[in-house]
């Protein structure tokens, strides 16, 4: 076990503004400088100055959330897709007709939103038009491409890259196995999935060339692109793993950068929106800020055994918010 | 680490299987309506019968996914991985999870999910596989439905339901058929799935600390008495039907058998582990379940293991007691098991 007292990591933990979530924190988003904690059950928790404002929106567990800074969309086990604004106003924008779980959500350009329930992926365009795509198996990951109106739909045995506004069949990126999450590099060149096995799979979109990123000790559950888009930061190991995505071949034939080694596993990662810095949350409760150039560390939350479950930065990168499975949360002003 | 929080208890998960119409839903509703004060999250299949009276019911699609490790029997229930992740957000709202499978489901992918998915295994633990069988129709299903046989072979607890609808002779006959496939499960005769829920829940059947009862129970739980196991074993692989003093018939099932091995001689761990790993690597497709308590040479502790197909899980359990006989016992339940190969291989592991 690490002897914390001898660890030479400077700490900012004393400057954290404590937030009492009380239930597992499953996501964090910001409206300007207002952090909003997505709670595992029912509510969003808005923290404004000294006020903690809990707004109940779902009739059960909140399974997924996404934000573009102007709105937060959430999917719940009540079969509802709900959009909330900075004031806490919210409305149901879709209800699954079979009351299935809405467990994937994503936000796209011009106010578009994507969500899924079971095998069906849905898109509502900014104009309010509805589109649906029936995937070959349950949708396990959704994301919009950074350019154009396309949605990547992850499922068993691959990804369907869907054009909601075109009648063309989705482009298929196939790889055997269960794909549980999906992201597209900010330059739009690479598609990456997290798999049931402790690996990532990637494709170069132009030619569907495969990339396999392995070596993890657990399933990868958290992904974040660095602000310069050169690296994909990932959880799933006892250190922060950064895969290089600069250049035309991405990580093909290259080694990842390994930083911030700990005895506990990395559970969440969130890259700083402007600087080459990542916030890294661990299964033992620690949150570290890692400078990507040299691996220098600053502690934002100490070890207490309560796994970190969510991290989020405000748009300027001055505020870092975190939350844990045990319902502890906080905001650090840098 | 002094500040470490106490490790939270894992949520127990009971898997309810049984062929169509055997009485799974009746048992489920019985469990839910008993005045036990417990709250359950219930995961039902998408074709599940309606009328489950419970606050937290989740519909599952029973998506069986192969793991990408080149092993075709390493399958998991992809929907369970997602559902359990979602349910854990409501931790505190339920004490246990019950997974009801479709009548045609193979229990193995459900069980393997708990060993193959790290997150599921960290938050929940498989408690037992409970199979409801129809006393009147099971005999026929064992002939024409491989799924029904799988469910019997895989079970930790079997409810022989609708026992009131058949004659005592028919009941004895179907019990003997069950025992030919799985002599290790706890067997209960029930009417309308009426049973003390303590017999169904909280069994810890996959808990290494609780691997104690691997003696074959040739008799039903309600009239169990001592039985000569070696003797029984001889008959067990005899194709003729025998009548013992207890009046039970012994059958040999053509497809599914169990092999049990005992020895009082200590084992050599350097031989045993490579052997058992190779055995499940080559025969794991056909080995549904295995369990063992082992005595290694110069080792003061009991070693216990259990497995599902190719997945093995084992650990030192505790020190052998002074008055305890140091013997090793292993059980394999599976399809067309190469018994001679297993026995010879095991004997070569004796120190």
Interface residues (C-beta under 8 A of the other chain):
Chain A: X1 X2 X4 X24 X26 X40 X41 X60 X61 X62 X63 X77 X98 X100 X101 X103 X118 X119 X137 X138 X140 X156 X176 X177 X178 X180 X195 X196 X197 X198 X199 X218 X219 X221 X284 X302 X303 X304 X305 X306 X326
Chain B: X1 X3 X4 X5 X58 X59 X61 X63 X65 X66 X67 X68 X69 X76 X78 X79 X81 X82 X83 X86 X87 X88 X89 X90 X91 X93 X116 X117 X118 X119
